[in-house]
């Protein structure tokens, strides 16, 4: 039986290897073609593919099994769950590639973009600017069409001039800034709060007014410590959970 072939990645040794492998494999699974086989390679083959130990691979697979993306059967092998729900935890750990993986399986619609005065609540991040470029996107589950989150990005204007709008329909802003614009990204700080859906969020995400949502703010910094982009994202509370992983080493 032919096995599913996952994508390859370059691992960052500063982050837990099992986490990076699980996120890469998750992205490959959610981005697969319907014609791709459902059976995964063996643990040993996957470990060799990613360049990690079998123990690390088992930990990565357990993460995907707990999420309901795969099922594991003794002597039969590991299989992709074709009807797995594509909701996922909002995780505060990872790299740009992990962010891309988290948004795999989603489609994006650009609702509007332009320039606007710096919002008062974000003024501390742009003290030298009066205006920022703004991008508002709605993301939906590509399989069901159900809206999952809507995001606003506030970007320095000198960077926004180099952003191809079409790329924002495929990739997160951080990946576009890094790989397309060539910004020298050093870190991203994340904050997640529990809030109630306001009228705009309730309408866009098709949830009742004042229903629980996750309110995420991510600030992307360059190597000089200057904020390049602030992302404000509202996630449906019934499709996402909040998860933090701490590395004790």
N, C-alpha and C positions, 0 to 999 in steps of 0.2 A: 504494500500500500504506500502510495506517495505521501510524503510528509509536507506540512506547511513550512515555507522557508522565511524566517524572520529577517528583518533588516539588520545591518551591522552598525555599531556605534564605536566611537572612541571614548573610553572610560576615563573619568576624572578621578584620580586616586585620592582626592580630598573628600569625596563623598562615599557613603556606603555602597559597595559594589552591587549588593543584592538589590538595592533600591533602583539604581540606574538600569540594571538589567531588566527588572520587572517593568519599569516605565517604557523602556525601548520595546520590549516584547508586547506590552499592552498596546502601544501605538501601532505595531505591526498587525496585531490581531484585529483592532478596530478599523484599520485602514485596508484590510484585505479585500480582495475581489470575491464575489459570491462563488466564483468558480474554483477558488483555492481550496485545497484539501483541509479537512478539519483536524486531522491528526498532527500533533507536534512531533518533532524529532525527540529522541531519547534524552534523558538528563545529561548523559555523557556527551552526546552530540551537541546539545545546546551549550554546555559548559565549554566545549572546544571552540564553538562558534564565537562565543563572547570572550574567550580567554580568561575564564574564571574557574574556580574549583567547583566540583560537583555539589559540595555543601552549600556554597553560595548560590548555585543554580536552584537547589531545592528550596532555599529561603525565598528566592524570587518567585518561583512557581507557587509557593504557598500563598504569597500575597495575591496573586491572580486568582487562585482557587477561592480564597476568602472573599474576593470581590465578585465571584460568580462568573468569571470570564472563561474558566477552563474547568474540566472535570478530570480526575485522575483515577485510573482503574488498574489494580494490581494485575500484572502480566499482559494486560491489553494495551496500556499506554496512556498518554495524556491527550485530551481532545478539547478543541475549542467549543464552547457552548454557543450554538448558533443563535439562540434566542436570549442571550444574556442582556440584561438591562444595562444601558450604557452610562448611567449616572455614576459619579465617582467622587471620592473625597477631595476637598480642597486642601492640598498639602502645602505645608510651609517648610519644604526641604527640596533642594534640587538645583538644577542648572537650567539654562535656557532650553536645552533639549527636553528636560523633564516638563517644562511648561508646555512645550509643543505636544508632548505625549498626552498631557492631561486634556488638551483640546482636540485630540484625535477623535474622529467619529462625529464631529460637528460641522455644520455649514454656517457660514457667516453672511449677513446682509449688512451693507453699509447704509445706515439710516441718514446720516448727514456728516459733512465735514466742512471746516472753514476756520475762521479765527474768532476769538472772543477774549474779553478781558479776563485776567487771571482771577479765578474764583477766590473769594476772601479766605475760605478754609484751606486753600492751597498756596496762599501767598508766601508762606515761609519757604517753600521749595523754589520759588522763582522771584527772589527779591530784586533782581535786576531787570525784570520784564514787566511791561504793562499788559501785553497780549500774548496768548499762546495759540498754537494750532490745536484744533479739537477734532476728534473722530468718534463717532457714535455707532456702535455695531450691535446687532442682535444675533446671537448664536442659537442654533436649533439642532436637535438630534437629527442626523442625516437620514436615519432609518424611519423614524416616526413623524418627523417634521415638528415635533413638540419643542417650543422655545425653552431653553435651559438657562440662559443668562443674557444680560445686556451690559455692555461695557462702554465707558467713555475714557478716552486717552487724551491727556493734555501734554503736548510735546513742544519743545523749544522750536521757534519758527525757523531757525537756520538749518535745523535737521529736517523739518517737515518738507522743505523745498525739494528734498531728494527722495521722498517716499513715494513709490508707485502705488496708487490707490488700489489697483487690482491685487497687489500682493497682500493687502490687508484682508482680502476675502479668503486667503489660504492659510496665513500664518499669524501668530501673535505679534503684537507690536515690537516686543523685545527682539524677536528673531529678525524682523525686518530692519530694525535699527542696527543690529549687529552684522547681519550677513549681506544686506543690500546697501544700507547707508554707510556702513563701515565704522559705526560708533564704537569707541573703546570702552565696553561695558565692564565694570568691576564687580558690582553687586546689586542685589534687589532686596529691599526691605518690605515685608508683608505685614499687614494688619487685617484681621478678620473680626467683625462684630455681628452680633445677632440684632436684626432690626425688623420692623414691620413694613410691608409693602405699601409704598405711597401710590397715588393714582396712576402715575406714569408706569411704574414698575408692574403694578397689577395688570394694567392693560397689555404691556408688551410681553409679559411672561404668562399671561392667561391664568392668573391666580386670583383668589378673592382679595379684595382690599383689606389691608392690615394683616394679611397672612404672614407667617415667619419667612424671612429670607436671610441669606448670608451677604453681608456687605464687606467687600474686599477692597483694600487700597494697597497698591504696589508701587513703590518708588524705585526707579532705575537710575543708578548713579554711574558716572564714568570714573576713570582711575584718579581723577583730580578731586573726586568727592562732589562733583556738580550734578544735581538732578537733571536728567535728560527727558524723562517721561514720568507722568503720574497716571496710573490706571485705576479707575474706580469701577468696580464690577459688582452687579447684583445677581446673585445665584438663587435659583428656586430652592426653597428650604426642603421640599419633598424630593429633590433629585440629587442634592449634594449634602455631604456631612463635612465636619471640620476635623482635620487630622494633623497632628504635629509629631514628628519623629526627632528625637534627640540622640545625637551620637555621644556616648559617654567617654570616648577615647580622647 
